């Protein structure tokens, strides 16, 4: 394995492991940090047209003054993370792994003031997203969410959040890559999500940044920082300059469904229609995915996949464990046809074509 990123392995040419960037427990929350609010340009427009380093510095200052008041600190019994104010009703977008198993929280604004009570609306564990709601929404400033589909590699971005409890912290970097598929291993309080279309950024992302904002220079939130790279060969230490954010278009789609319907009804995720578990060989290594159950009426059932079959490939891509399977399926869409390589219980092999269904949400 080439590098790693603690909570997640990249389904790209380079395989890495990843770690989530939230629930920080390494420092006490700051109750004195606050944002300096200055006159800002209208959302969606560059903050300045001047040139030179002073102009760029002024742009940073204005973007921070406009967006940072929309970034909150979320505190649970187990730690803390970040969130982004979504609307004036008090809804806040964050990561599911920031929330963990908690149902109630304390929310502290970047502009200061006493913590406010908040409650869970719903989580979307498949995509590591959640929506919470503040009991008292007075004075909340909703962020402006941009179109992550218009991002370009090389764009300057700022990461805003509460790393290590240092509220209202900002780091800068660029969009390093687009369209990454990254997965988190399932841990206590972490859903083991597979994130599609992830934004890779060089902006520093640290524990406590999870659920915060990745922001462009037009005052728009274009991503939710979620994961950062680590190197297991160096004791699991963070790899500088490799972090990942959930695209804003994904985050707002999920939030809108949760707020209007109470749950995610359209995941946009492909499903075979089977319940599976990883098969471990005599050498202790994963060697495929065993089918434990086939859902009646599913694409897998129609294609003749049976309980006990072992899935070894999808469209020619080897599948060694359930995480491999989730990552491959995350690149496909409901309604697509996939060639599934299987090994039967009698030792024979076959390749069947499955019309993919949609993975259910909550």
Secondary structure, DSSP 8 states (H G I E B T S, - for coil): --S--BT-EE-SSS---EEE---B-SS---SS----------TTS-S----SHHHHHHHHHHHHHHHGGGEEEEEETTEEEEEEE-STT-EEEE-HHHHTT-SEEEEEETT--S-EEEEEEEEEGGGTEEEEEES--TT-----B--GGG--TT-EEEEEE-GGG-TTEEEEEEEEEEEEEEE---BTTB---EEEEEEEE-S---TT-TTSEEE-TTS-EEEEEEEEEEEGGGTTEEEEEEEEEEEHHHHHHHHHHHHHHSS-S----EE-SEEEEEEE-TTS-EEEEEEEEE-TTSHHHHHT--TT-EEEEETTEE--SHHHHHHHHHTS-TT-EEEEEEE-TTS-EEEEEEE-EE----
